Amino acid sequence: MTLSNTATPRYYGEFRQKVMSGEIPVCREISMEMNRIDAMIANPGIYYDDTAVEHWVNFCEHELVLTDGSPLHLLDSFKLWGEQIFGWYYFVDRSVYIPNTDRPGGHYVTKRIKKRLINRQYLIVSRGNAKSLYATCLQAYMLLCDPNTTTGIVVAPTMKLADEIMSPIRTAIQRAPGPAIKMMTQGKLPGRSGGVTGNQVMLASTKVGIQYFPTNSLVEVRPMSIDKLQGARPKIATVDEWLSGDTREDVVGALAQGASKEQSDRGGSDWLIVATSSEGTVRNSVGDTIKLELMSILKGEYQDFHTSIFYYRQDDVKEVADPSTWMKSNPNIGITVTYETLQNDVERAEKAPANRNDILAKRFGIPMEGYTYFFTYEETLPHTKKDFWGLPCALGADLSQGDDFCSFTFMFPLRGEVFGIKTRNYISEYTLTKLPTAARQKYEEFIREGSLHIMEGTTLDMDLVYDDLDQHIIDCQYDVRAFGYDPYNAKRFVERWTQDNGAFAIEKVIQGAKTESVPLGELKKLAEDRRLLFDESLMSFTMANCMTLEDTNGNRKLYKARREDKIDAVAAMMDAFIAFKNNRDAFE
């Protein structure tokens, strides 16, 4: 078959049939990706090329081997993922200058250029599902089958993980099972002057990486750091475990920027970035931001046909007790990972709670944050933009003059026990200058949205903070009817508030498990039901950082794991909520 804009992709078609028959259970995210693929099939401007897919499949199965030297048989999941990359194309018309052959000068002609549709693929799948081997297959194919010079970059948190991708390629070179690689590995390494003759090897593992000399192509390893990726312009890059480390830098975005620049300079767009990972166990890394974007694509909030997303996970933590659902997070269960292995991990999580978070995230694709952190990932997702001008509200204050936010959160009681949330926070100019680059970028996002404000000096002047907040209340016409505050560092602020607004409905909120436990439980329930209507990234950021500690009586108080994990806006929200509850009559 040639190019077709009506054909159903072979491997996706087989997968879809099994899903529809109930043979393969899938999670919500995979269902949404299937909807996107169905839309691609129906799009008359997108073409499927089965020959390109089969060329990749045949290369992998006939030329590559596993690290132990045994034959490589592509998994059905690999064929599904690879088909998305190599199977889809579109055409663009480009004006090209052609010199005249019979006279001086030349003329322009319009050429129709075939382009590969997918240039980014995100794969989130549980540990043990051979995602590193999949990356190997992509790197080896692009290195040896692309007729042009190819720079391949393998990025991983550690050299050990990177070597898992490189090792099968080195094994194929050493053992040369296929005719093509066997031919390429005959002879000696080229000399320093380069060039390939009959007695010189074409493919070799060297100090700089894996080199294919006829096209001057290379696969090399780079650390997972933007500083180490400066100037990198790969044609293909694979990023391993991009969700699993405490990564504050968008290495995927940095690689994509370099790759697109390189191919643009060459007049092409066939670069490829593939990011693979198990579910993360760190909050507020760049991975959280990327996942938000991916979910927007999956939900159809905006179209991006150039990005492929396979996000495998259990839909609910309760499914961990049901082995019949484990294929949702483990598409290769029974092949690369056994039911027995997963069952042992489930039992280990029950007996050793310290291992629970890692097992839920790494084996079942459930974000750790919902089970260690107070708010789940879904509960921290912002709502659509809303304004609450002129509405009655309660104000909560959690004041700081150090590195933390000086936070004020407004709670607007709406119908049906729903609360609108707005927050306004302050730090000193000096605090901002001390931030590392990644954190500063995050803070600048908050500044742009208006939830964080920078005050001059090395420490916060509470009188200036008061003046600014007071003007903000006036500008937004907020009707503040109750005020709750943490007494730490609040004396001067409360004095001025009392002078200006009277002593009515002012609540001192003593911090501690005894006072915090009940309102925290109520806020948690509101968040679960999506009845806290916030639209600011800073509120999402602080909610995502919230942990709780329990005392011997089971009472909880707010807690953060690290100094840089700010929770002040949530503490202020709790203060506002307590003030509201204690003064309900003021809102009737």
C-alpha positions as a Python dict, from the first residue, in 0.01 Angstrom:
ca = {
    (1, 'M'): (0, 0, 0),
    (2, 'T'): (116, 353, -70),
    (3, 'L'): (29, 673, 112),
    (4, 'S'): (-337, 689, 210),
    (5, 'N'): (-550, 951, 381),
    (6, 'T'): (-828, 703, 452),
    (7, 'A'): (-652, 388, 576),
    (8, 'T'): (-667, 265, 936),
    (9, 'P'): (-317, 214, 1075),
    (10, 'R'): (-241, -156, 1105),
    (11, 'Y'): (-118, -179, 1463),
    (12, 'Y'): (-352, 84, 1600),
    (13, 'G'): (-640, -94, 1428),
    (14, 'E'): (-548, -422, 1599),
    (15, 'F'): (-513, -246, 1933),
    (16, 'R'): (-843, -61, 1894),
    (17, 'Q'): (-1032, -380, 1814),
    (18, 'K'): (-898, -546, 2130),
    (19, 'V'): (-993, -243, 2338),
    (20, 'M'): (-1347, -234, 2196),
    (21, 'S'): (-1394, -607, 2260),
    (22, 'G'): (-1281, -572, 2620),
    (23, 'E'): (-967, -780, 2574),
    (24, 'I'): (-743, -483, 2662),
    (25, 'P'): (-855, -247, 2944),
    (26, 'V'): (-737, 112, 2905),
    (27, 'C'): (-735, 417, 3128),
    (28, 'R'): (-904, 748, 3059),
    (29, 'E'): (-588, 906, 2915),
    (30, 'I'): (-531, 627, 2662),
    (31, 'S'): (-899, 651, 2561),
    (32, 'M'): (-851, 1021, 2492),
    (33, 'E'): (-540, 951, 2283),
    (34, 'M'): (-743, 696, 2083),
    (35, 'N'): (-996, 970, 2011),
    (36, 'R'): (-711, 1185, 1879),
    (37, 'I'): (-586, 904, 1654),
    (38, 'D'): (-939, 848, 1523),
    (39, 'A'): (-949, 1219, 1436),
    (40, 'M'): (-616, 1187, 1251),
    (41, 'I'): (-753, 896, 1048),
    (42, 'A'): (-1055, 1105, 953),
    (43, 'N'): (-843, 1410, 860),
    (44, 'P'): (-806, 1424, 479),
    (45, 'G'): (-485, 1627, 513),
    (46, 'I'): (-299, 1356, 708),
    (47, 'Y'): (-161, 1046, 534),
    (48, 'Y'): (-65, 700, 658),
    (49, 'D'): (236, 517, 513),
    (50, 'D'): (247, 148, 602),
    (51, 'T'): (577, 91, 420),
    (52, 'A'): (761, 334, 650),
    (53, 'V'): (623, 157, 956),
    (54, 'E'): (713, -189, 833),
    (55, 'H'): (1062, -71, 738),
    (56, 'W'): (1121, 30, 1102),
    (57, 'V'): (972, -297, 1234),
    (58, 'N'): (1182, -513, 998),
    (59, 'F'): (1502, -322, 1076),
    (60, 'C'): (1458, -368, 1452),
    (61, 'E'): (1372, -738, 1434),
    (62, 'H'): (1637, -834, 1177),
    (63, 'E'): (1930, -613, 1280),
    (64, 'L'): (1908, -560, 1657),
    (65, 'V'): (1948, -796, 1950),
    (66, 'L'): (1886, -778, 2323),
    (67, 'T'): (2175, -706, 2555),
    (68, 'D'): (2226, -1080, 2621),
    (69, 'G'): (2247, -1145, 2248),
    (70, 'S'): (1903, -1305, 2212),
    (71, 'P'): (1676, -1209, 1920),
    (72, 'L'): (1468, -892, 1944),
    (73, 'H'): (1096, -931, 1875),
    (74, 'L'): (913, -601, 1885),
    (75, 'L'): (636, -589, 2142),
    (76, 'D'): (286, -498, 2024),
    (77, 'S'): (313, -182, 2232),
    (78, 'F'): (637, -84, 2054),
    (79, 'K'): (466, -126, 1716),
    (80, 'L'): (175, 88, 1835),
    (81, 'W'): (404, 366, 1960),
    (82, 'G'): (644, 350, 1665),
    (83, 'E'): (358, 351, 1415),
    (84, 'Q'): (255, 690, 1548),
    (85, 'I'): (600, 827, 1468),
    (86, 'F'): (681, 664, 1137),
    (87, 'G'): (332, 610, 996),
    (88, 'W'): (189, 961, 970),
    (89, 'Y'): (275, 1228, 712),
    (90, 'Y'): (148, 1551, 563),
    (91, 'F'): (242, 1764, 264),
    (92, 'V'): (342, 2127, 226),
    (93, 'D'): (398, 2327, -89),
    (94, 'R'): (733, 2503, -109),
    (95, 'S'): (865, 2744, -372),
    (96, 'V'): (1209, 2625, -485),
    (97, 'Y'): (1454, 2809, -712),
    (98, 'I'): (1572, 2604, -1013),
    (99, 'P'): (1865, 2732, -1227),
    (100, 'N'): (1803, 2733, -1601),
    (101, 'T'): (2005, 2475, -1797),
    (102, 'D'): (2002, 2653, -2132),
    (103, 'R'): (2045, 3018, -2033),
    (104, 'P'): (2149, 3238, -1741),
    (105, 'G'): (1918, 3282, -1444),
    (106, 'G'): (1653, 3051, -1317),
    (107, 'H'): (1294, 3019, -1211),
    (108, 'Y'): (1083, 2915, -915),
    (109, 'V'): (877, 2598, -910),
    (110, 'T'): (636, 2474, -650),
    (111, 'K'): (733, 2142, -499),
    (112, 'R'): (517, 1929, -274),
    (113, 'I'): (723, 1820, 25),
    (114, 'K'): (638, 1512, 231),
    (115, 'K'): (691, 1565, 604),
    (116, 'R'): (665, 1333, 903),
    (117, 'L'): (375, 1450, 1120),
    (118, 'I'): (495, 1355, 1470),
    (119, 'N'): (804, 1526, 1611),
    (120, 'R'): (733, 1478, 1981),
    (121, 'Q'): (619, 1170, 2168),
    (122, 'Y'): (555, 1148, 2540),
    (123, 'L'): (538, 801, 2690),
    (124, 'I'): (441, 759, 3057),
    (125, 'V'): (438, 390, 3145),
    (126, 'S'): (514, 189, 3456),
    (127, 'R'): (851, 44, 3548),
    (128, 'G'): (931, -288, 3383),
    (129, 'N'): (758, -218, 3050),
    (130, 'A'): (1082, -193, 2848),
    (131, 'K'): (1055, 175, 2759),
    (132, 'S'): (1438, 205, 2747),
    (133, 'L'): (1453, -70, 2484),
    (134, 'Y'): (1195, 122, 2280),
    (135, 'A'): (1424, 426, 2288),
    (136, 'T'): (1709, 202, 2169),
    (137, 'C'): (1508, 92, 1865),
    (138, 'L'): (1440, 454, 1769),
    (139, 'Q'): (1800, 570, 1812),
    (140, 'A'): (1945, 276, 1616),
    (141, 'Y'): (1699, 318, 1329),
    (142, 'M'): (1757, 693, 1291),
    (143, 'L'): (2134, 644, 1312),
    (144, 'L'): (2158, 380, 1040),
    (145, 'C'): (1859, 436, 814),
    (146, 'D'): (1853, 813, 776),
    (147, 'P'): (2044, 904, 457),
    (148, 'N'): (2145, 1241, 600),
    (149, 'T'): (2374, 1324, 891),
    (150, 'T'): (2197, 1241, 1215),
    (151, 'T'): (2289, 1356, 1564),
    (152, 'G'): (2120, 1144, 1830),
    (153, 'I'): (2126, 1241, 2197),
    (154, 'V'): (2040, 1010, 2485),
    (155, 'V'): (1944, 1202, 2800),
    (156, 'A'): (1889, 1035, 3136),
    (157, 'P'): (1922, 1131, 3507),
    (158, 'T'): (2217, 891, 3547),
    (159, 'M'): (2479, 733, 3325),
    (160, 'K'): (2350, 390, 3426),
    (161, 'L'): (2006, 465, 3281),
    (162, 'A'): (2160, 610, 2966),
    (163, 'D'): (2372, 298, 2923),
    (164, 'E'): (2055, 85, 2923),
    (165, 'I'): (1964, 254, 2596),
    (166, 'M'): (2311, 238, 2445),
    (167, 'S'): (2393, -123, 2542),
    (168, 'P'): (2166, -305, 2292),
    (169, 'I'): (2315, -98, 2008),
    (170, 'R'): (2668, -187, 2123),
    (171, 'T'): (2564, -554, 2149),
    (172, 'A'): (2427, -546, 1794),
    (173, 'I'): (2758, -401, 1676),
    (174, 'Q'): (2960, -666, 1856),
    (175, 'R'): (2747, -963, 1758),
    (176, 'A'): (2620, -828, 1424),
    (177, 'P'): (2319, -1056, 1382),
    (178, 'G'): (2172, -881, 1078),
    (179, 'P'): (2325, -860, 732),
    (180, 'A'): (2337, -480, 726),
    (181, 'I'): (2509, -434, 1062),
    (182, 'K'): (2739, -730, 990),
    (183, 'M'): (2855, -556, 674),
    (184, 'M'): (2893, -221, 851),
    (185, 'T'): (3113, -361, 1127),
    (186, 'Q'): (3373, -528, 903),
    (187, 'G'): (3718, -369, 895),
    (188, 'K'): (3911, -114, 1098),
    (189, 'L'): (3826, 223, 1244),
    (190, 'P'): (3886, 516, 1006),
    (191, 'G'): (4196, 723, 1063),
    (192, 'R'): (4196, 1077, 1188),
    (193, 'S'): (4155, 1211, 838),
    (194, 'G'): (3822, 1031, 802),
    (195, 'G'): (3691, 876, 484),
    (196, 'V'): (3560, 524, 431),
    (197, 'T'): (3733, 263, 219),
    (198, 'G'): (3671, -105, 170),
    (199, 'N'): (3877, -211, 471),
    (200, 'Q'): (3743, 52, 711),
    (201, 'V'): (3454, -7, 950),
    (202, 'M'): (3137, 198, 895),
    (203, 'L'): (2976, 151, 1237),
    (204, 'A'): (3153, 145, 1572),
    (205, 'S'): (3121, 222, 1941),
    (206, 'T'): (3386, 485, 2023),
    (207, 'K'): (3478, 717, 2307),
    (208, 'V'): (3243, 988, 2179),
    (209, 'G'): (2946, 754, 2132),
    (210, 'I'): (2815, 524, 1859),
    (211, 'Q'): (2930, 648, 1519),
    (212, 'Y'): (2812, 575, 1166),
    (213, 'F'): (3093, 707, 948),
    (214, 'P'): (2934, 710, 597),
    (215, 'T'): (2691, 984, 699),
    (216, 'N'): (2904, 1123, 984),
    (217, 'S'): (2621, 1039, 1224),
    (218, 'L'): (2652, 997, 1600),
    (219, 'V'): (2454, 884, 1905),
    (220, 'E'): (2593, 1035, 2224),
    (221, 'V'): (2498, 1061, 2592),
    (222, 'R'): (2432, 1396, 2762),
    (223, 'P'): (2342, 1471, 3127),
    (224, 'M'): (1989, 1585, 3212),
    (225, 'S'): (2082, 1951, 3244),
    (226, 'I'): (2008, 2248, 3022),
    (227, 'D'): (2362, 2376, 3083),
    (228, 'K'): (2500, 2052, 2935),
    (229, 'L'): (2258, 2069, 2642),
    (230, 'Q'): (2350, 2420, 2533),
    (231, 'G'): (2408, 2426, 2160),
    (232, 'A'): (2270, 2075, 2108),
    (233, 'R'): (2082, 2042, 1780),
    (234, 'P'): (1981, 1677, 1758),
    (235, 'K'): (1779, 1517, 1483),
    (236, 'I'): (1659, 1267, 1740),
    (237, 'A'): (1673, 1283, 2118),
    (238, 'T'): (1539, 1040, 2375),
    (239, 'V'): (1485, 1163, 2729),
    (240, 'D'): (1455, 889, 2990),
    (241, 'E'): (1274, 930, 3325),
    (242, 'W'): (1180, 1294, 3269),
    (243, 'L'): (915, 1269, 3544),
    (244, 'S'): (1111, 1074, 3799),
    (245, 'G'): (1380, 1315, 3913),
    (246, 'D'): (1364, 1650, 4087),
    (247, 'T'): (1399, 1819, 3754),
    (248, 'R'): (1337, 2193, 3756),
    (249, 'E'): (1448, 2246, 3397),
    (250, 'D'): (1256, 2166, 3080),
    (251, 'V'): (1522, 1959, 2902),
    (252, 'V'): (1257, 1831, 2658),
    (253, 'G'): (1175, 2187, 2555),
    (254, 'A'): (1545, 2278, 2530),
    (255, 'L'): (1615, 1980, 2302),
    (256, 'A'): (1309, 2051, 2089),
    (257, 'Q'): (1416, 2413, 2047),
    (258, 'G'): (1764, 2310, 1932),
    (259, 'A'): (1631, 2035, 1705),
    (260, 'S'): (1374, 2255, 1535),
    (261, 'K'): (1637, 2528, 1480),
    (262, 'E'): (1878, 2283, 1318),
    (263, 'Q'): (1618, 2133, 1087),
    (264, 'S'): (1475, 2474, 1001),
    (265, 'D'): (1822, 2586, 892),
    (266, 'R'): (1835, 2280, 669),
    (267, 'G'): (1487, 2336, 529),
    (268, 'G'): (1337, 2031, 701),
    (269, 'S'): (1123, 1943, 1002),
    (270, 'D'): (1183, 1572, 1055),
    (271, 'W'): (1338, 1604, 1402),
    (272, 'L'): (1210, 1380, 1678),
    (273, 'I'): (1206, 1410, 2059),
    (274, 'V'): (1081, 1106, 2253),
    (275, 'A'): (1039, 1147, 2630),
    (276, 'T'): (981, 824, 2826),
    (277, 'S'): (924, 787, 3199),
    (278, 'S'): (742, 614, 3475),
    (279, 'E'): (514, 833, 3685),
    (280, 'G'): (689, 1094, 3895),
    (281, 'T'): (733, 1111, 4270),
    (282, 'V'): (838, 1478, 4292),
    (283, 'R'): (597, 1773, 4297),
    (284, 'N'): (638, 2105, 4124),
    (285, 'S'): (904, 1976, 3889),
    (286, 'V'): (882, 2081, 3528),
    (287, 'G'): (712, 1745, 3469),
    (288, 'D'): (395, 1871, 3639),
    (289, 'T'): (384, 2166, 3400),
    (290, 'I'): (434, 1941, 3099),
    (291, 'K'): (164, 1701, 3217),
    (292, 'L'): (-82, 1990, 3240),
    (293, 'E'): (-8, 2076, 2878),
    (294, 'L'): (-40, 1712, 2771),
    (295, 'M'): (-375, 1679, 2946),
    (296, 'S'): (-499, 1990, 2766),
    (297, 'I'): (-406, 1828, 2435),
    (298, 'L'): (-570, 1498, 2530),
    (299, 'K'): (-889, 1674, 2635),
    (300, 'G'): (-903, 1858, 2304),
    (301, 'E'): (-870, 2202, 2462),
    (302, 'Y'): (-631, 2273, 2175),
    (303, 'Q'): (-508, 2066, 1880),
    (304, 'D'): (-150, 1950, 1837),
    (305, 'F'): (-123, 1680, 1572),
    (306, 'H'): (257, 1690, 1601),
    (307, 'T'): (257, 1543, 1953),
    (308, 'S'): (189, 1178, 2038),
    (309, 'I'): (89, 1096, 2396),
    (310, 'F'): (64, 752, 2556),
    (311, 'Y'): (-13, 794, 2926),
    (312, 'Y'): (-69, 459, 3099),
    (313, 'R'): (-206, 457, 3454),
    (314, 'Q'): (-470, 312, 3682),
    (315, 'D'): (-781, 526, 3686),
    (316, 'D'): (-817, 489, 4063),
    (317, 'V'): (-602, 365, 4352),
    (318, 'K'): (-875, 109, 4429),
    (319, 'E'): (-784, -72, 4105),
    (320, 'V'): (-448, -169, 4255),
    (321, 'A'): (-636, -448, 4435),
    (322, 'D'): (-775, -581, 4104),
    (323, 'P'): (-516, -759, 3886),
    (324, 'S'): (-757, -766, 3590),
    (325, 'T'): (-707, -389, 3556),
    (326, 'W'): (-327, -382, 3582),
    (327, 'M'): (-284, -373, 3204),
    (328, 'K'): (-404, -11, 3220),
    (329, 'S'): (-68, 92, 3367),
    (330, 'N'): (135, -207, 3241),
    (331, 'P'): (66, -263, 2869),
    (332, 'N'): (339, -532, 2854),
    (333, 'I'): (227, -727, 3160),
    (334, 'G'): (284, -1097, 3122),
    (335, 'I'): (578, -1028, 2886),
    (336, 'T'): (831, -785, 3038),
    (337, 'V'): (676, -770, 3385),
    (338, 'T'): (485, -1050, 3556),
    (339, 'Y'): (165, -1052, 3757),
    (340, 'E'): (363, -1216, 4037),
    (341, 'T'): (609, -926, 4048),
    (342, 'L'): (329, -671, 4075),
    (343, 'Q'): (147, -880, 4336),
    (344, 'N'): (465, -896, 4545),
    (345, 'D'): (493, -518, 4522),
    (346, 'V'): (133, -470, 4632),
    (347, 'E'): (196, -692, 4935),
    (348, 'R'): (520, -506, 5010),
    (349, 'A'): (335, -172, 4998),
    (350, 'E'): (82, -304, 5251),
    (351, 'K'): (350, -434, 5488),
    (352, 'A'): (595, -145, 5445),
    (353, 'P'): (408, 187, 5405),
    (354, 'A'): (738, 363, 5341),
    (355, 'N'): (750, 189, 5001),
    (356, 'R'): (388, 263, 4915),
    (357, 'N'): (439, 592, 4733),
    (358, 'D'): (712, 460, 4507),
    (359, 'I'): (516, 145, 4422),
    (360, 'L'): (195, 332, 4344),
    (361, 'A'): (379, 574, 4116),
    (362, 'K'): (633, 346, 3952),
    (363, 'R'): (429, 26, 3917),
    (364, 'F'): (75, 157, 3871),
    (365, 'G'): (113, 506, 3726),
    (366, 'I'): (-63, 677, 4015),
    (367, 'P'): (91, 1017, 4096),
    (368, 'M'): (253, 1000, 4436),
    (369, 'E'): (120, 1336, 4536),
    (370, 'G'): (-233, 1216, 4602),
    (371, 'Y'): (-116, 978, 4871),
    (372, 'T'): (167, 1157, 5046),
    (373, 'Y'): (70, 1515, 4980),
    (374, 'F'): (-252, 1657, 5113),
    (375, 'F'): (-408, 1753, 4780),
    (376, 'T'): (-410, 1520, 4482),
    (377, 'Y'): (-275, 1623, 4147),
    (378, 'E'): (-629, 1664, 4007),
    (379, 'E'): (-729, 1882, 4301),
    (380, 'T'): (-447, 2126, 4226),
    (381, 'L'): (-553, 2187, 3867),
    (382, 'P'): (-672, 2548, 3822),
    (383, 'H'): (-1025, 2632, 3715),
    (384, 'T'): (-1132, 2866, 3438),
    (385, 'K'): (-1066, 3236, 3488),
    (386, 'K'): (-1318, 3408, 3715),
    (387, 'D'): (-1354, 3748, 3880),
    (388, 'F'): (-1534, 3815, 4206),
    (389, 'W'): (-1561, 4194, 4197),
    (390, 'G'): (-1789, 4341, 4458),
    (391, 'L'): (-1865, 4010, 4630),
    (392, 'P'): (-1850, 3950, 5007),
    (393, 'C'): (-1548, 3751, 5122),
    (394, 'A'): (-1332, 3640, 5412),
    (395, 'L'): (-963, 3735, 5414),
    (396, 'G'): (-688, 3515, 5555),
    (397, 'A'): (-332, 3629, 5630),
    (398, 'D'): (-8, 3436, 5676),
    (399, 'L'): (265, 3695, 5711),
    (400, 'S'): (638, 3658, 5661),
    (401, 'Q'): (937, 3886, 5620),
    (402, 'G'): (1184, 3612, 5520),
    (403, 'D'): (1205, 3375, 5224),
    (404, 'D'): (842, 3263, 5251),
    (405, 'F'): (549, 3439, 5088),
    (406, 'C'): (365, 3703, 5282),
    (407, 'S'): (26, 3567, 5179),
    (408, 'F'): (-330, 3696, 5171),
    (409, 'T'): (-607, 3473, 5040),
    (410, 'F'): (-966, 3579, 4975),
    (411, 'M'): (-1253, 3328, 5005),
    (412, 'F'): (-1582, 3420, 4838),
    (413, 'P'): (-1881, 3213, 4958),
    (414, 'L'): (-2092, 3125, 4656),
    (415, 'R'): (-2403, 2912, 4620),
    (416, 'G'): (-2401, 2547, 4718),
    (417, 'E'): (-2099, 2561, 4953),
    (418, 'V'): (-1875, 2665, 4666),
    (419, 'F'): (-1594, 2914, 4732),
    (420, 'G'): (-1416, 3145, 4495),
    (421, 'I'): (-1046, 3183, 4574),
    (422, 'K'): (-807, 3469, 4499),
    (423, 'T'): (-463, 3519, 4648),
    (424, 'R'): (-215, 3805, 4669),
    (425, 'N'): (141, 3745, 4791),
    (426, 'Y'): (454, 3950, 4860),
    (427, 'I'): (830, 3892, 4871),
    (428, 'S'): (1120, 4131, 4888),
    (429, 'E'): (1332, 4229, 4591),
    (430, 'Y'): (1633, 4079, 4772),
    (431, 'T'): (1458, 3741, 4808),
    (432, 'L'): (1389, 3733, 4436),
    (433, 'T'): (1755, 3796, 4348),
    (434, 'K'): (1869, 3500, 4563),
    (435, 'L'): (1650, 3247, 4382),
    (436, 'P'): (1807, 2984, 4152),
    (437, 'T'): (1724, 3023, 3783),
    (438, 'A'): (1449, 2759, 3765),
    (439, 'A'): (1270, 2889, 4076),
    (440, 'R'): (1299, 3247, 3953),
    (441, 'Q'): (1129, 3149, 3627),
    (442, 'K'): (841, 2999, 3827),
    (443, 'Y'): (812, 3316, 4041),
    (444, 'E'): (815, 3534, 3730),
    (445, 'E'): (510, 3339, 3609),
    (446, 'F'): (334, 3432, 3934),
    (447, 'I'): (438, 3796, 3892),
    (448, 'R'): (293, 3806, 3539),
    (449, 'E'): (-43, 3667, 3653),
    (450, 'G'): (-59, 3923, 3938),
    (451, 'S'): (-60, 3680, 4232),
    (452, 'L'): (295, 3769, 4347),
    (453, 'H'): (429, 4122, 4404),
    (454, 'I'): (785, 4235, 4464),
    (455, 'M'): (856, 4500, 4726),
    (456, 'E'): (1176, 4702, 4733),
    (457, 'G'): (1444, 4631, 4991),
    (458, 'T'): (1585, 4333, 5174),
    (459, 'T'): (1285, 4277, 5403),
    (460, 'L'): (917, 4349, 5374),
    (461, 'D'): (782, 4670, 5521),
    (462, 'M'): (441, 4568, 5660),
    (463, 'D'): (306, 4918, 5631),
    (464, 'L'): (381, 4920, 5258),
    (465, 'V'): (231, 4572, 5226),
    (466, 'Y'): (-81, 4692, 5407),
    (467, 'D'): (-113, 4997, 5180),
    (468, 'D'): (-80, 4788, 4866),
    (469, 'L'): (-329, 4525, 4981),
    (470, 'D'): (-576, 4792, 5093),
    (471, 'Q'): (-560, 4958, 4751),
    (472, 'H'): (-606, 4618, 4584),
    (473, 'I'): (-922, 4555, 4789),
    (474, 'I'): (-1055, 4895, 4689),
    (475, 'D'): (-970, 4845, 4320),
    (476, 'C'): (-1143, 4504, 4309),
    (477, 'Q'): (-1433, 4626, 4526),
    (478, 'Y'): (-1397, 4323, 4754),
    (479, 'D'): (-1641, 4329, 5046),
    (480, 'V'): (-1425, 4183, 5327),
    (481, 'R'): (-1655, 4078, 5612),
    (482, 'A'): (-1421, 3857, 5818),
    (483, 'F'): (-1047, 3846, 5875),
    (484, 'G'): (-843, 3548, 6000),
    (485, 'Y'): (-472, 3562, 6070),
    (486, 'D'): (-174, 3369, 6203),
    (487, 'P'): (-43, 3589, 6489),
    (488, 'Y'): (324, 3536, 6396),
    (489, 'N'): (466, 3867, 6266),
    (490, 'A'): (114, 4008, 6239),
    (491, 'K'): (99, 4264, 6522),
    (492, 'R'): (148, 4583, 6318),
    (493, 'F'): (-77, 4463, 6032),
    (494, 'V'): (-364, 4367, 6264),
    (495, 'E'): (-338, 4698, 6451),
    (496, 'R'): (-388, 4891, 6128),
    (497, 'W'): (-666, 4658, 6012),
    (498, 'T'): (-850, 4709, 6341),
    (499, 'Q'): (-808, 5087, 6321),
    (500, 'D'): (-945, 5100, 5967),
    (501, 'N'): (-1215, 4833, 5983),
    (502, 'G'): (-1307, 4789, 6349),
    (503, 'A'): (-1258, 4486, 6573),
    (504, 'F'): (-1560, 4292, 6444),
    (505, 'A'): (-1509, 3946, 6283),
    (506, 'I'): (-1133, 3931, 6341),
    (507, 'E'): (-1009, 3582, 6424),
    (508, 'K'): (-668, 3489, 6563),
    (509, 'V'): (-582, 3141, 6429),
    (510, 'I'): (-330, 2964, 6650),
    (511, 'Q'): (-124, 2724, 6439),
    (512, 'G'): (-118, 2358, 6536),
    (513, 'A'): (-285, 2024, 6478),
    (514, 'K'): (-563, 2089, 6729),
    (515, 'T'): (-684, 2403, 6549),
    (516, 'E'): (-598, 2305, 6192),
    (517, 'S'): (-727, 1949, 6166),
    (518, 'V'): (-1102, 2012, 6126),
    (519, 'P'): (-1083, 2304, 5878),
    (520, 'L'): (-816, 2118, 5678),
    (521, 'G'): (-1046, 1818, 5650),
    (522, 'E'): (-1329, 2042, 5528),
    (523, 'L'): (-1104, 2217, 5275),
    (524, 'K'): (-987, 1877, 5153),
    (525, 'K'): (-1347, 1772, 5090),
    (526, 'L'): (-1417, 2097, 4904),
    (527, 'A'): (-1108, 2039, 4688),
    (528, 'E'): (-1211, 1678, 4615),
    (529, 'D'): (-1550, 1801, 4493),
    (530, 'R'): (-1382, 2081, 4293),
    (531, 'R'): (-1567, 2343, 4496),
    (532, 'L'): (-1262, 2564, 4554),
    (533, 'L'): (-1266, 2782, 4243),
    (534, 'F'): (-909, 2913, 4199),
    (535, 'D'): (-753, 3019, 3869),
    (536, 'E'): (-401, 3128, 3971),
    (537, 'S'): (-87, 2921, 3921),
    (538, 'L'): (52, 3033, 4255),
    (539, 'M'): (-242, 2875, 4437),
    (540, 'S'): (-190, 2551, 4240),
    (541, 'F'): (180, 2566, 4330),
    (542, 'T'): (121, 2606, 4704),
    (543, 'M'): (-157, 2346, 4716),
    (544, 'A'): (74, 2099, 4543),
    (545, 'N'): (335, 2152, 4816),
    (546, 'C'): (103, 2085, 5110),
    (547, 'M'): (171, 1787, 5329),
    (548, 'T'): (19, 1712, 5669),
    (549, 'L'): (162, 1577, 5993),
    (550, 'E'): (-51, 1383, 6240),
    (551, 'D'): (-23, 1391, 6618),
    (552, 'T'): (-92, 1095, 6846),
    (553, 'N'): (-465, 1178, 6842),
    (554, 'G'): (-487, 1173, 6463),
    (555, 'N'): (-512, 1551, 6431),
    (556, 'R'): (-337, 1705, 6128),
    (557, 'K'): (-147, 2025, 6062),
    (558, 'L'): (3, 2175, 5748),
    (559, 'Y'): (361, 2084, 5669),
    (560, 'K'): (606, 2122, 5381),
    (561, 'A'): (885, 1883, 5289),
    (562, 'R'): (1142, 2139, 5174),
    (563, 'R'): (1222, 2500, 5242),
    (564, 'E'): (1158, 2603, 4881),
    (565, 'D'): (812, 2437, 4879),
    (566, 'K'): (589, 2731, 4971),
    (567, 'I'): (247, 2664, 5131),
    (568, 'D'): (171, 3012, 5267),
    (569, 'A'): (-124, 3090, 5036),
    (570, 'V'): (-295, 2769, 5153),
    (571, 'A'): (-228, 2857, 5517),
    (572, 'A'): (-390, 3195, 5449),
    (573, 'M'): (-684, 3019, 5283),
    (574, 'M'): (-730, 2808, 5595),
    (575, 'D'): (-725, 3124, 5810),
    (576, 'A'): (-988, 3281, 5583),
    (577, 'F'): (-1201, 2967, 5604),
    (578, 'I'): (-1191, 2967, 5985),
    (579, 'A'): (-1286, 3335, 5991),
    (580, 'F'): (-1578, 3263, 5758),
    (581, 'K'): (-1703, 2969, 5966),
    (582, 'N'): (-1686, 3168, 6290),
    (583, 'N'): (-1874, 3462, 6137),
    (584, 'R'): (-2131, 3302, 5906),
    (585, 'D'): (-2394, 3549, 6020),
    (586, 'A'): (-2195, 3831, 5858),
    (587, 'F'): (-2254, 3666, 5519),
    (588, 'E'): (-2628, 3611, 5549),
}
